């Protein structure tokens, strides 16, 4: 103090930090949830609480009574409004936002506006404060006044609104299901915090404990964070995903693994150092501003280093090298400042060790040596303090402990993060090796399968070219497919024009023989076989139980997958080739392609066999006619010719009776 109107107190750091945090939360919540109903109430709550924090920090910084009273009056712009806005937020959160109308808002704002008017007319009256002034309580000057009747009314009114709002929030928590209960519990905890902070502030003096900072404003700030977490379903750790998650094996590029690990370590260390450094500012500034006046200006450099560190932490999309050099520069700056303030104090060694370690871990070799050279030059140019008057108090001890956290703690964090990422990268490498091995095995299996399919297709093609009997032809095809590909069952249907149905002409196993004996046939619109015939397209069903058109066969109870391929020659569908398997998904596009190839070859072979059979029939008929003509030519009269023709026709047609009728109507011009 010493005649200066400003003062420094360690309590300033948490209050200012809270104010800055609320400002960031205000912009963050506005961007994430401005379309959510009731967001205006939450934003108003955060804004008013932040205003209270800033003006309360200004109150703590001053010692002049009139200036301090001005900051107190400015605080009263937000103090009476916060309970009202708190209730508005609770109503929206509990689902009663429709009750917040203009008349309701106006009624609740009457008392706050009266309180604001009374605050700004103080000290002209004693309604709010009696004898406002300042009081020196040791190393800090605080605002001191007795409470007037209006303050009692304000307190009662505020507590009533807080209790109603808290009851609404607790009701939501009790009625929430499992998925929302945790979020509702977070909001409930935020609703209770102001009661705890205000109770400590009011009860502690009664117990003889001096509390020189109003904990209510800090409790309200933490409540706003809890509300944001539960109201907007914010996941605040997503701002720094390295804090909770290792490198994702699914997203990482092995070629960039080392750089990614260094970047993650830089992000984690800068975040952790920013948090610890902010806490350390309280003992740092306390030691400087209460110590030797010659070192007080260094407080500005300490704050500047923190702002630099904060920029490195937030600028996550910036150049890695620039951020890494900046982080090592922060450690070097802290070491040189402590060397200038405290001399060869242990904190200097801690910061230099961290500076050296992070330069070696985060920087490329050439840049690392350049940073080392800069560090040596800085140590050479900054003379250490000679016989510094080291303060042996709670602030020095706190700074020493925080220094250990900022150095050794951050090194451990970096090592743990690197080890975690290396373990993840090792797992990625192992998984990649297993995936490559599995892919190679699958490729080899596909090659073997494809080779076997080609061999089977070639074998079937060779055999089909030499077989001219349709029954033998069909039998060879189904047996070859059954043996080569271990199909559960294979059979062939051919179109029977006379019956107007698909008649089974070949099948594997006992089931196939049984169906042949029974003369099994299908209509062209029945089952998968009928669908393939009528559409002239392959029908692939990986799971027959999922296909409503599938017809089960009691002789084939193990069928789980089926493929029906039309046997087509040109535009004519001759029949259907059908294969079945015992596993769901056991048949797929590869099987369909193979069966289509075999079906095409089978169609040509069937066409050839039918042409050969037709030629044979025509040749047999011609030979029979020639034989009958020769025997008729050997007879001497017409009766003998008729008898020979009758006998030969009966034998050729395999009938017992044959009749020959002559028309003697005289069409040749002669009458008999």
Secondary structure, 3 states (H helix, E strand, C coil): CCCCCECCCCHHHHHHHHHHHHHHHHHHHHHHHCCCCCHHHHHHHHHHHHHHHHHHHHHHHECCHHHHHHHHHHHHHHHHHHHHHHHHHHHHHCCCHHHCCHHHHHHHHHHHHHHHHHHHCCCCCCCCEEEEEEEECCCCEEEEEEECHHHHHHHHHHHHHHHHHHHHHHHHHHHCCHHHHHHHHHHHHHHHHHHHHHHHHHHHHHHCCCCCCCHHHHHHHHHHHHHHHHHCCCCHHHHHHHHCCCCCCCCCCHHHHHHHHHHHHHHHHHHHHHHHHHHHHHHHHHHHHHCCHHHCCHHHHHHHHHHHHHHHHHCCCCCHHHHHHHHHHHHHHHHHHHHHHHCCCHHHHHHHHHHHHHHHHHCCHHHHHHHHHHHHHHHHHCCCCCCCCCCCCHHHHHHHHHHHHHHHHHHHHHHHHHHHHHHHHHHHHHHHHHHHHHHHHHHHHHHHHHHHHHHHHHHHHHHHHHCCCHHHHHHHHHHHHHHHHCCCEEEEEEEECCCCEEEEEEECHHHHHHHHHHCCEECCCCHHHHHHHHHCCCEEECCHHHCCCCCCCCCCCCCCEEEEEEEEECCEEEEEEEEEECCCCCCCHHHHHHHHHHHHHHHHHHHHHHHHHHHHHHHHHHHHHHHHHHHHHCCCCHHHHHHHHHHHHHHHHCCCCCCCCCCCCCCCCCCC
